[in-house]
């Protein structure tokens, strides 16, 4: 794919980047090199090559999946506020916190 200085300036304009003529020429050289490398990579025959997730055969060391914290729901729910409707019960029912109804 052949690029020109006008192409570089058009892309710079679309990206709202101010590019001088010398910068446009340098950018043209770099982009031409990058596009040439991409063309070389696309020309390689990759038929029969199995895709890899990593370039080396590595395995990740993982820690054992062990529960380290206990269920503290009862302890936390003891801090629930009082219902406030004349009773001394906490705003908890069935293991869930009770909140005021906001949608009718």
Backbone as numpy.savetxt, mean C-alpha at the origin, in Angstrom:
# Nx Ny Nz CAx CAy CAz Cx Cy Cz
11.18 2.86 -30.09 10.34 4.02 -30.09 11.23 5.25 -30.09
11.05 6.08 -31.09 11.88 7.28 -31.22 11.17 8.47 -30.58
11.89 9.17 -29.72 11.36 10.37 -29.09 12.04 11.59 -29.68
11.40 12.72 -29.54 12.00 13.97 -30.00 11.96 14.98 -28.86
12.65 16.08 -29.06 12.66 17.15 -28.06 11.23 17.67 -27.84
10.44 17.71 -28.90 9.06 18.17 -28.78 8.24 17.24 -27.87
8.51 15.93 -27.98 7.81 14.98 -27.11 8.16 15.23 -25.65
9.43 15.48 -25.38 9.88 15.75 -24.02 9.22 17.02 -23.49
9.19 18.05 -24.31 8.58 19.31 -23.88 7.07 19.16 -23.69
6.42 18.34 -24.52 4.99 18.12 -24.36 4.69 17.41 -23.05
5.47 16.38 -22.73 5.28 15.65 -21.47 5.56 16.58 -20.29
6.60 17.40 -20.39 6.92 18.35 -19.32 5.78 19.35 -19.14
5.21 19.80 -20.23 4.07 20.73 -20.14 2.88 20.07 -19.46
2.58 18.80 -19.84 1.46 18.08 -19.23 1.68 17.85 -17.74
2.95 17.69 -17.34 3.28 17.47 -15.94 3.51 18.77 -15.19
3.33 19.90 -15.87 3.54 21.23 -15.29 4.96 21.37 -14.77
5.93 20.91 -15.56 7.34 21.01 -15.22 8.00 21.91 -16.24
8.76 22.88 -15.76 9.48 23.77 -16.68 10.80 23.10 -17.04
11.02 22.91 -18.34 12.23 22.25 -18.83 12.92 23.15 -19.83
14.20 23.40 -19.58 14.97 24.21 -20.54 15.39 23.32 -21.70
15.94 23.94 -22.76 16.36 23.17 -23.93 17.47 22.19 -23.58
18.42 22.61 -22.74 19.52 21.71 -22.37 19.01 20.55 -21.50
18.07 20.85 -20.59 17.48 19.77 -19.78 16.66 18.83 -20.65
15.96 19.35 -21.62 15.17 18.52 -22.52 16.07 17.59 -23.32
17.22 18.09 -23.76 18.16 17.25 -24.51 18.72 16.15 -23.62
19.07 16.48 -22.37 19.60 15.47 -21.46 18.53 14.44 -21.13
17.30 14.89 -20.93 16.19 13.98 -20.64 15.91 13.08 -21.83
16.00 13.63 -23.03 15.80 12.83 -24.24 16.83 11.70 -24.31
18.08 12.00 -23.99 19.14 10.98 -24.02 18.85 9.89 -23.00
18.46 10.28 -21.78 18.18 9.30 -20.74 16.97 8.44 -21.08
15.89 9.06 -21.55 14.68 8.30 -21.88 14.91 7.37 -23.07
15.69 7.81 -24.04 16.00 6.96 -25.18 16.77 5.73 -24.71
17.71 5.91 -23.79 18.44 4.78 -23.23 17.54 3.83 -22.47
16.62 4.37 -21.69 15.69 3.53 -20.93 14.78 2.75 -21.87
14.25 3.42 -22.88 13.37 2.73 -23.83 14.13 1.68 -24.63
15.40 1.95 -24.93 16.22 0.95 -25.61 16.43 -0.28 -24.74
16.66 -0.08 -23.47 16.83 -1.20 -22.54 15.54 -2.02 -22.45
14.40 -1.35 -22.43 13.12 -2.05 -22.39 12.92 -2.87 -23.65
13.30 -2.34 -24.80 13.19 -3.10 -26.05 14.08 -4.33 -26.02
15.28 -4.20 -25.47 16.18 -5.37 -25.35 15.57 -6.43 -24.44
14.98 -6.00 -23.35 14.39 -6.96 -22.41 13.18 -7.65 -23.03
12.41 -6.94 -23.85 11.24 -7.55 -24.49 11.65 -8.51 -25.59
12.86 -8.37 -26.12 13.32 -9.25 -27.18 13.80 -10.60 -26.66
14.00 -10.73 -25.37 14.49 -11.98 -24.80 13.37 -13.02 -24.82
13.73 -14.25 -25.25 12.75 -15.33 -25.29 12.57 -15.89 -23.88
11.38 -15.73 -23.33 11.10 -16.20 -21.97 10.15 -17.39 -21.96
9.98 -18.04 -23.10 9.10 -19.21 -23.17 9.71 -20.32 -22.32
8.89 -20.94 -21.51 9.36 -22.04 -20.68 10.03 -21.61 -19.38
10.10 -20.33 -19.12 10.71 -19.84 -17.88 9.60 -19.72 -16.84
9.81 -20.31 -15.68 8.82 -20.26 -14.61 9.02 -18.97 -13.81
7.96 -18.19 -13.61 8.11 -16.97 -12.83 8.49 -17.28 -11.38
9.29 -16.40 -10.81 9.76 -16.58 -9.43 9.26 -15.43 -8.58
9.06 -15.68 -7.30 8.69 -14.62 -6.39 9.92 -13.91 -5.85
11.08 -14.56 -5.94 12.33 -13.98 -5.45 13.48 -14.55 -6.27
14.53 -13.79 -6.42 15.64 -14.24 -7.25 16.50 -15.30 -6.58
16.36 -15.47 -5.28 17.12 -16.48 -4.55 16.16 -17.39 -3.80
16.63 -18.60 -3.51 15.82 -19.54 -2.73 15.96 -19.19 -1.26
15.07 -18.37 -0.76 15.11 -17.94 0.63 13.84 -18.38 1.33
13.97 -18.64 2.61 12.78 -18.88 3.42 12.82 -17.91 4.58
11.67 -17.44 4.95 11.59 -16.44 5.99 11.41 -17.13 7.34
12.24 -16.72 8.30 12.11 -17.27 9.64 10.90 -16.62 10.30
10.00 -17.46 10.73 8.78 -16.97 11.37 8.73 -17.46 12.80
8.19 -16.67 13.67 8.02 -17.09 15.06 6.83 -18.02 15.16
6.81 -18.81 16.22 5.68 -19.70 16.44 4.43 -18.88 16.71
3.31 -19.37 16.20 2.04 -18.69 16.38 1.45 -19.12 17.73
1.80 -18.36 18.77 1.39 -18.69 20.12 0.61 -17.52 20.70
-0.48 -17.81 21.38 -1.28 -16.76 22.03 -0.47 -16.24 23.21
-0.27 -14.93 23.25 0.51 -14.34 24.34 -0.34 -13.49 25.27
-1.53 -13.12 24.85 -2.42 -12.31 25.68 -3.71 -13.07 25.92
-4.21 -12.95 27.11 -5.44 -13.65 27.46 -6.64 -12.74 27.19
-7.81 -13.35 27.13 -9.05 -12.61 26.92 -9.38 -11.84 28.20
-9.44 -10.53 28.13 -9.70 -9.70 29.29 -11.01 -8.93 29.16
-11.95 -9.48 28.42 -13.22 -8.79 28.19 -13.93 -8.47 29.51
-13.99 -9.44 30.43 -14.67 -9.21 31.70 -14.03 -8.06 32.47
-12.71 -8.02 32.49 -12.00 -6.96 33.20 -12.29 -5.60 32.58
-12.26 -5.53 31.27 -12.50 -4.26 30.59 -13.95 -3.80 30.76
-14.89 -4.73 30.77 -16.28 -4.34 30.86 -16.69 -3.92 32.27
-15.84 -4.22 33.24 -16.11 -3.72 34.59 -15.95 -2.20 34.65
-15.23 -1.63 33.68 -15.04 -0.18 33.61 -16.14 0.53 32.83
-17.12 -0.22 32.35 -18.20 0.38 31.56 -19.00 1.35 32.44
-19.52 2.42 31.86 -20.30 3.38 32.66 -21.63 2.79 33.12
-22.21 3.42 34.10 -23.51 3.01 34.62 -24.59 3.48 33.63
-25.65 2.69 33.49 -26.70 3.02 32.52 -27.28 4.41 32.76
-27.51 4.80 34.00 -27.99 6.15 34.28 -29.49 6.32 34.16
-30.24 5.25 34.00 -31.70 5.36 33.91 -32.36 5.00 35.24
-31.67 5.29 36.34 -32.18 4.98 37.66 -31.68 3.66 38.21
-31.00 2.87 37.39 -30.45 1.61 37.87 -28.95 1.75 38.11
-28.39 0.79 38.80 -26.95 0.80 39.07 -26.22 -0.21 38.19
-26.86 -0.65 37.12 -26.23 -1.63 36.23 -25.28 -0.93 35.28
-24.27 -1.69 34.89 -23.33 -1.15 33.91 -23.91 -1.29 32.51
-23.45 -0.47 31.59 -23.97 -0.46 30.22 -23.35 -1.59 29.41
-23.62 -2.83 29.88 -23.08 -4.02 29.22 -24.20 -5.06 29.19
-24.35 -5.73 28.05 -25.32 -6.83 27.95 -24.80 -7.84 26.95
-24.73 -9.08 27.38 -24.30 -10.15 26.48 -22.88 -9.98 25.99
-22.03 -9.36 26.81 -20.64 -9.17 26.41 -20.41 -7.97 25.51
-21.45 -7.16 25.26 -21.34 -6.00 24.39 -21.64 -4.74 25.18
-21.05 -3.63 24.77 -21.32 -2.34 25.40 -22.63 -1.78 24.87
-23.43 -1.21 25.75 -24.68 -0.59 25.35 -24.45 0.89 25.12
-24.97 1.41 24.03 -24.81 2.82 23.69 -26.19 3.41 23.40
-26.32 4.73 23.54 -27.63 5.33 23.26 -28.02 5.15 21.80
-29.32 4.99 21.57 -29.85 4.86 20.22 -29.79 6.22 19.54
-29.19 6.30 18.37 -29.06 7.57 17.66 -29.87 7.59 16.37
-30.32 6.45 15.89 -31.10 6.38 14.66 -32.44 5.74 14.99
-33.51 6.38 14.57 -34.86 5.84 14.86 -35.38 5.07 13.69
